[in-house]
Amino acid sequence: MHLNFFKFASAVLLTFMLALSGCLGGGSQAPATKYYVLNSLNTAENETQSVTDLKEAIVVIGPLTLSQVLDRPQIVIRHSDNEIRIADLDRWAEPLHENFIRAVIDNLAVLLSSGSVIKFPPATSIPVAYQVIIDVSRFDGDPEDEVVLRARWAILGDNGETMLLKQQSVLNEPTKGDTIAEMVAAQSRLVAKLSRNIAEALKTLEEKRSGQ
């Protein structure tokens, strides 16, 4: 009899614990993580005109470096000059370093009307006309306001042996909304702006090299 009572009491206790767990939300699912990528001018809705045609000149992009604040899977949101927030549930689908440099390469291929834009390091046997190195110190923003890209970049010639140009770009872009998706879209537009700055510089250098 005592054994039956113990079994009955255990069953009642288990039922109570399961019901309590349900009331406290124990059965609810955790919010899903969302993943994002930067797009390029190849995927942009509006048709983009090229800046120049580098013909057969080979352009190498890289190395590219990111601030340690940015070099993480999570998207960085900036609330002020001194305060940032790491969006744990909003992440880059691939390392931001790889996504960023891939977008620049794709953009320059469009802007330079050239298929000879490749990632660093190139094959040793390829004669490189121009090498673009980029250091990104800021690439963040507020979904409800704007995003900012701050980068130092340089163009090298003679297979990376000669410094041809050094520049700094500080670019802003409104988010046009208040979501992380719209923020990432604005960041894509920033990368396109940086790519256009680089393309314009390459155009000037190529004109000098060709004696135009």
C-alpha positions in Angstrom: 0.0 0.0 0.0 2.8 2.4 0.9 4.5 1.6 -2.5 1.3 2.4 -4.4 1.0 5.7 -2.5 4.6 6.6 -3.3 4.0 5.9 -7.0 0.9 8.0 -7.0 2.5 10.9 -5.2 5.5 10.8 -7.6 3.2 10.9 -10.6 1.3 13.8 -9.2 4.6 15.7 -8.5 5.9 15.0 -12.0 2.6 16.3 -13.5 2.8 19.4 -11.4 6.4 20.1 -12.3 5.6 19.8 -16.1 2.7 22.1 -15.8 4.8 24.6 -13.9 7.5 24.4 -16.5 4.9 25.2 -19.2 3.5 28.1 -17.3 7.0 29.6 -16.9 7.7 29.4 -20.6 10.0 26.4 -20.3 8.6 25.0 -23.6 9.1 28.2 -25.6 11.8 28.4 -28.3 14.8 30.8 -28.1 14.8 33.6 -30.7 16.4 32.5 -33.9 19.8 33.9 -35.0 19.7 35.9 -38.3 22.5 35.9 -40.8 23.4 38.7 -43.2 25.8 39.4 -46.1 27.0 42.5 -47.9 25.8 42.7 -51.5 27.8 44.1 -54.4 27.0 46.1 -57.5 26.5 42.9 -59.4 23.4 42.3 -57.3 22.2 45.9 -57.0 18.9 46.8 -58.5 20.1 49.9 -60.4 22.4 49.5 -63.4 25.9 50.8 -62.6 28.0 52.5 -65.2 31.7 51.7 -65.3 34.3 54.4 -64.3 37.0 53.2 -66.8 38.3 50.2 -68.6 41.6 48.9 -67.4 41.8 46.5 -70.2 44.3 43.8 -69.3 45.8 45.5 -66.3 45.6 43.2 -63.3 44.4 44.7 -60.0 45.0 42.8 -56.7 42.8 43.6 -53.7 44.4 43.1 -50.3 45.6 42.6 -47.7 42.5 44.0 -46.0 42.5 44.5 -42.2 39.7 45.2 -39.8 39.6 46.8 -36.4 39.4 44.1 -33.7 36.1 45.6 -32.6 34.7 44.7 -36.0 36.5 41.4 -36.6 33.8 39.2 -35.0 30.7 37.2 -36.2 28.2 39.6 -34.6 27.1 42.8 -36.2 28.3 45.9 -34.3 25.8 48.6 -33.5 27.1 52.0 -32.3 25.0 54.1 -29.9 27.5 56.9 -29.5 31.2 57.7 -30.1 32.1 55.7 -27.0 29.3 53.1 -26.7 28.7 50.0 -28.9 26.4 47.0 -28.7 27.1 43.6 -30.0 24.0 42.1 -31.7 24.4 38.4 -30.6 21.4 37.3 -32.7 22.4 39.2 -35.8 25.5 37.8 -37.4 27.5 37.9 -40.6 27.0 34.7 -42.6 30.8 34.5 -43.3 33.7 36.3 -41.7 33.3 40.0 -42.3 36.9 40.3 -43.6 36.0 37.8 -46.4 32.6 39.3 -47.2 34.0 42.8 -47.4 36.9 42.0 -49.7 34.7 39.9 -51.9 32.2 42.8 -52.3 35.1 45.2 -53.1 36.4 42.8 -55.8 33.0 42.4 -57.3 32.4 46.1 -57.3 35.7 47.0 -58.9 35.1 44.3 -61.6 32.0 46.2 -62.5 33.4 49.8 -62.2 36.6 49.0 -64.1 35.0 46.9 -66.8 37.6 44.3 -66.0 37.7 40.6 -65.1 41.3 41.0 -63.9 40.4 42.0 -60.3 41.6 39.3 -58.0 42.2 38.7 -54.3 45.6 39.0 -52.6 47.9 37.1 -52.7 48.1 36.6 -56.5 50.0 33.8 -58.2 53.7 34.6 -58.3 53.8 34.5 -62.1 51.1 37.2 -62.6 52.4 40.7 -63.4 50.3 43.0 -61.1 49.7 46.5 -62.3 48.0 47.8 -59.2 47.6 46.5 -55.6 45.0 48.0 -53.3 45.5 47.6 -49.5 42.8 48.6 -47.1 42.6 49.1 -43.4 39.1 49.5 -42.0 38.9 51.2 -38.6 35.1 51.7 -38.5 32.2 50.0 -40.1 29.1 50.2 -37.9 26.2 52.4 -37.2 22.7 52.8 -35.8 19.8 51.0 -37.6 17.6 54.0 -36.9 20.0 56.6 -38.1 23.1 56.0 -40.3 26.1 53.8 -40.9 29.7 55.0 -41.1 32.8 53.5 -42.9 36.2 54.9 -42.1 39.1 53.3 -44.0 42.7 54.1 -45.0 43.8 52.7 -48.3 46.7 52.8 -50.6 47.5 51.8 -54.2 50.8 50.1 -55.0 52.5 49.6 -58.4 55.2 47.5 -59.8 54.0 44.2 -58.3 53.5 45.9 -54.9 57.0 47.5 -54.8 56.0 51.2 -55.4 53.6 53.4 -53.4 51.5 55.3 -55.9 48.8 56.8 -53.7 47.6 56.9 -50.1 44.1 58.0 -49.1 41.6 58.0 -46.3 37.8 57.7 -46.8 35.2 58.7 -44.3 31.8 57.8 -45.7 28.2 58.0 -44.3 25.0 56.5 -45.5 21.4 56.7 -44.1 19.8 53.4 -43.2 16.4 54.2 -44.7 14.7 52.2 -42.0 15.1 50.9 -38.5 16.0 47.2 -38.9 19.3 45.3 -39.0 18.6 44.2 -42.6 18.3 47.9 -43.7 21.4 48.7 -41.8 23.4 46.0 -43.7 21.9 47.2 -47.0 23.3 50.7 -46.1 26.7 49.2 -45.3 26.7 47.5 -48.7 26.1 51.0 -50.2 29.1 52.2 -48.2 31.3 49.5 -49.6 30.1 50.5 -53.1 31.1 54.2 -52.3 34.6 53.1 -51.2 34.9 50.9 -54.3 34.0 53.9 -56.5 36.6 56.1 -54.7 39.2 53.4 -55.4 38.1 53.0 -59.1 38.4 56.8 -59.7 41.9 56.7 -58.3 42.9 53.8 -60.4 41.5 55.6 -63.5 43.7 58.6 -62.8 46.8 56.4 -62.3 46.1 54.4 -65.4 45.7 57.6 -67.5 49.1 58.7 -66.2 50.7 55.3 -66.9 49.3 55.3 -70.4 50.4 58.9 -71.1 46.9 60.2 -71.7 
